[in-house]
Amino acid sequence: MIIAEIVSQHAEEAAFLWLLRSNAIDQPHYALKDLAKLDDRVEAHLDGLRVAGEPGWELCKAALGNEEAGEVFAASVMAFESGIDSRMQTVLETIEKTPALYGGAVSALGWMPFKQAAPHAELLAAVESPVRRLIGLAAFAVHRQDPGSALQEAIGSADPILKARAFKAVGELGKSNLLPLVKEHLAQDDLTYRFWAAWSGALLGESAAVSVLQRLAESGHLCREQACAMALRRMAVPQGQAWLKVLANAPNTLRLAVQGAGVIGDPAAIPWLMQMMADPIMARVAGESFTSITGIDLSYDDLDTDQPEGFEAGPTENPDDENVEMDADEDLPWPDPRLIEKWWATHRIEFRNGTRYLCGKPMAVDSLKEGLKAGKQRQRRAAAIELAMRQPGTSLFNCSAPGFQQQRLLG
């Protein structure tokens, strides 16, 4: 017997937990095992909907009216797994009305085994609708599977969002043969796909992409942090350190410099990072860069402290405060500069200036593979990119994939 209240709870929880995991994939305190546990909870509620059958689908269908990506995800899983055309059309028509929801459908296709998702992805990638082509192409990309001619056709599209996603896929899939096309678009006016062309170009070794990423980072582009990090990864250490000094001398790019010190991974920057820890605005991000280089968990190793008295970040309860942005560093610990300085004085001898470190180990293929397994999400993303750069033509490991899929791939 199907109990409507329980099925409704499955639909609500599947959508809500998917939103949580969508945030978790970029959080500094989530490891792969944590993501896998959260994804197991999502899967349990999806299983409840599968068992419910038609009543489960009807609840998901009704929830599409909320126009939320989590509800689109749950409905898309039910629709694409069933293969029932009327269900799939309902989901796709909802997304075409509100294209910003397309990520829920892509995630649903990524949730499925590729063998099951492939027929849907192939059909979608070949239709005229830019939104449907976007979903199909992205589904191939998140599975790190080659979409064939659909990729070049999307690069030639007049739709900027589809075009941008195609350029991102070039890097994700390690398509070095498409570098000439990437290079042609590095000077395009549209910032959306210029960024992704430069990002993929740098990932695949195109030197001309680095200066493009530098300009995008310095100009305050929406993806400035990604642009800065990717540019630094392609620079020699002295060149990267010189650019960090430029960034550090401008108030609007100081944060990029503090983050960039962790990207480069040169322990020579640690004394400066410890100085930045005395600035409440920069303290937590400086602590994260310190952790990225040394591998030390500030909370676990008791090198953290309480939030400074009187410090407020993000929205406050003051109705006159116009700042409504969330605290970007909310999940980072507050470093204790005194304790960290003491720790560094003891362990400094273990690190060599001029060498790039991630999670306390010099960057090399074996240590990066270990970081991909054992690091936190941001460290894992860094390890995946560094690995792809060292192994030309290979796809970029997808640290956003369902945790159970990642664990299987990593053994």
N, C-alpha and C positions, 0 to 999 in steps of 0.2 A: 504494500500500500504506500502510495506517494503522499507524504505530509507536506503540504504547501509551504508552511512556515519554515521548515527545515531547508527545503529547496531554495526558498527565497534568501535564506541566510547564506547558503552556498554561493548564490549569485552575487550578493553584496560583498561577501568576504573575498571572493576571487578577484573582484574589481578593486577593492580597497587594498588588498595585499599586493596586487600587481603595481599599484601606485607607489607603495612603500619600496618595493624592489626596484622600481624605476629610479628612485632617489638613491637607493643603497648602492647601485653599481658604480657611483662616483664618490662614495663617502670614504673618508680617510680611516674610519674605524671598522670597516667591514672586510673580513678575510673571505676567501673562497668558501670555507666551511660554513661561515655565517650566511652567505648568500645562498648556499645549497639548502640550508635549513629553512630559510624563508621561502625558497622556491618549492620545497617539499610541501609547505603549508598551502601555497597557491595550487599546486597539483592536487592536493587532497580535496579542495573545494571544487576544482574542475571535475574531479572524478565523481563527486556527488551530483554534479549537473549531468554528467554523462549517464549515470545510472538512472537519473530521473527521466531521461528521454525527452519526449515532446514537451511535457510541462517545464522541464529545465530550459529548453530553448525558448519557450514562450515568455518566461520571466526575463531571460537575457534580451530578447527582442523588445520587450516593453521598456527595459532599462536603457535602451539606445536613445530614448527620448531625452535622457539627461544630458546628452551630448558631452560625455566625459570619456577620456581615453581608456580608463580602466574597464568601463562597461563595454566599450568597443572590443577590447581584448577578449573578455569573457565570451561575448557573442561571436567573435571571429573564430575562436577555438571550436565552439559548438557548430558553427556553420561550415568551416573548411574541413574539419574532421569528418563531418557527416557526408560531405560531398553533395548535399542537396542544393540544387541550383537556386531555388527560391530563397533559401536562407542566406546564401552567399550574396545574392543580389540585394537583399534587404540591408546587409551590412555595408556593401559597397556604395549603395545609394545614399546611405547615411553619411558616409565619409565624403562623398562628392559634394554634399550640401555643406559640410564643415571639414575642409581638407586638412586642417590642423590635427584631426584625430587619426590620421593615417598610421601613426606609429603603433597604435593598438593592434591594427591588423597585421602589420609587419612583425610585431612581437609574437603574435599568435602563430604565424607561419614559421617563425624561428623556433617556437616552442615545440613544434611537431618534428619528427624525424624527417630529414630531407627527402627521403624516398616518398613520403606521404605528401610533403609540401610542394615538391617539384612540379607536378602537373598543374597545380593552381598558379604557381609562380610563372611558369612558361606561358600560360594563357594570358595572364595579366600583363606580362611584359611585352606582349605582342599586339595589344589593342590600341585604339587611337586615344582614348581618354588619358590625359597626362597623369591624373591622380592614380588611376589603376596601373598604369605603366610604372609609376613610382613605387607602388606597393610590390609589384612583381619583381622589379629590379632590386629593391632593397631586400626582399626575401632571399634572393640568390646571394646577395652580399653578406647578410648576417650569417648564412650557412657557409660562407666562404667558398661558394660554388660559381663556376664560370657561366654567365648568362648568354655567352656566344655573341652573335651579331647585335643583340638587343642593347649591349653596353655601348658600342660605338654609335648606334642610332640614337640613344639617349643623350650622348655627348653632343650630337648635332641638333638636339631638340631646341625649339624656341622657348620652351618653358624653363625659366631659370632655376626652379626648385628641382625639377627632374634632372636638369643638366648638372647642378651642383652635386646631387646624390650620385650621379654617374661618375663624376670626377673623384669623389670620395671612394667609390667602389674600386677605381683603378688602383689606388694605393692599398686598400684592404685586401685585394686579390693578388697583389704583386704583379700587375700587368705591365712589366717593363717595356713591352713592345708598343705600348700606347704613349710612351714618353714624348714622342714628337707632337702628338695632339695636345698633351698637357702643356708643353712649352709654348705652343701657339696661343694659349689662353692665359698666360701669366700676366699679360698687360691689358686684359679686358677691363672695361669700365664697371661691369657688374661685380660688386665686391663679394657677393655670395659665392659664385662659382670660381672667382679668382682665388679666394682663400683656399677652397678645396682642391683646386688645380695645383696651387703652391704646396699645400700640405702633402698631397700624394706625390708631387714631384720631388720634394725633399725626402720623403720616405723611401723613394726609389732611387735616390742618388743624383737628381738633377740639381747641379750647383746654382743655376740661375734662380731657383725657387727660394733660396735662402734670403736674398736681399728683399724679395717680395714679401716674405713673411716678416722680416724686420720692419719694413715700412708699415705693414698692417698692424703689427703690435704697437709701434710707437704712435700710430694715429688714433688708437683707441677703438679699433674694430671690435665688434661684438665677441669674436673668437680670439681676442688678443692674447689670452693666456696660452691657448693651444698653439697660436702662431709663434709666440715667443719660445715656447718649449721645443717645438719642432725645429726652429731655426738653430737654437743652441745645440741640439743633438747632432747637427751636421757641421758644427764648427770645431776647429781645433781648440784645445783648452785655453791657450793664450788669447786667441781671437774672441772666444766666448767671455772670458774674464774682462777683456777690454770693453766689450759691449755692455756688460753688467755695470761697469763704472758709469757709462753714459746714462743708462736707465736709472741708476741710483741717484744721479744728480738732478733728476726732475721729479717733483712731487707726484705727478700723475702716472709715473712709471716706476716708482720706488717699489711698489708691491711686486711688479714683474721681476725686478732685480732680486728681491728676496726669494721669490719662488725659483727664479732661474739659477740661483746658487745651488739649490737642491737638484735641479735638472742636470747641471754640469757634473756635480758630485765631487768636485775638487775640495779636499779638506782644508786647503789654503783659505777658503772663504769662512771657515768656522769662527775665527775670532770676530769677524764682522757680524756674522749671524748672532753671536752672543751679545753684541752691542745692540742689535735690533730687538732682541728679546726684552730690553728695558723700555721699549716703546709699546704701550698697550695696543696700539693699532696694528703694529707689525709683529707683536710677540708670538702669537700662535702660528702664523705662517712661517716665521723664522724657526720655530720649534719643529714644524713639519719638515722643513728643509734639512735641519740638523738630523732628524730621524732618518730621512731618506739617505743621507750620506753615511751615517754611523750604524744604522740598524737598531738603535736604541729606542725602545718604547717608553716614552716619558712617563706615562701613567704606571705601567707595570714595574718599571725600575725606580719608581719614587723620585723622579726628577721634575715633577710638576708641582704646581702651587694653586692657590685659590685665585679667582678672578679679582683684579685690583678693585679696591673700594671706589665706588662712584663711577666706574666704567660702564657705559651702556652702548650696545651695538644693536642694529636692527630696529624694528618698530618698538616704541615705548608706549606707556599708558598715557602720555601727555597728548591731549587732543590737538595742541598747537604744533606738535612735532611733525614736519612734512616728510620725514624719512620713513618710508614704508618698505624698504628693502630688507630682506631677511639677512641675518648675520651669516656671511659666507664662511666664517670660521667656527661656527657654533659647535661642531663636533670635534674640534681640535683641543687638546689639553693646553693649559697655561704653563709654559716652561718656567722653572725657577732658575734664573741666571746664575745665582750663587752656587747651587748644587751642580748645575751643568758645567760651570767653570772648573769646579773641583773634579768632576768626572773626566773632563777633557784633559786636565793636567796629568791625570794618571794614565789615560789611554792614548794620548797624542802620539806616542811612539809607534802605535800599531798602524798608523796611516802615513801614506807618502804624498806629499804635495805634487800636483801635476798628474796624478792618477785619478781616473773617474771611478767613483764608488756608487753602488746602489745597495741599500740594506746592509751596509757594513762590509761588502765584499767588492773587490775590483771588478769592473764590468767585463765579463767574458761569457762566452756562450753557456758554459755549465752553470755558472753562478746566476746568470739571468734566468735560466730555466728553473732553477731552484726558487728564485724570487717570484716567478710566475705561479709557482705552486703555493708558496708559503707567505708571500707578502700581503699587505692590505691592498684594497682595490686600486688606489692611485699608484702605488708602487708596482702592482701587477701590470697596469697599463703601460707604465714606463718600461718595465722589463719586456713586454710584448713588442713595443716599438723598437727598442734597442736590438732585440733579437732579429726582427724583420730587416733592420738596416744591415746587420751582419750576415744575413743569409739572403742575398738578392734573388728575386724571383719567387720567394715563398710568400704565402699569405700571412696577414697579420692575425695573430691569435685573438679571438673575440672574447674579451673579458666581460662582456655584457650578456653572453649567452646564458641560458638556464644553467644553474650551478651543477645539476646532475649531468648535463652534457659536458661541461668543462672538466669535471672530475673524471669522467670516462675517457676523454681525450688525453688528459694528463696522466692517466694510469693510476 
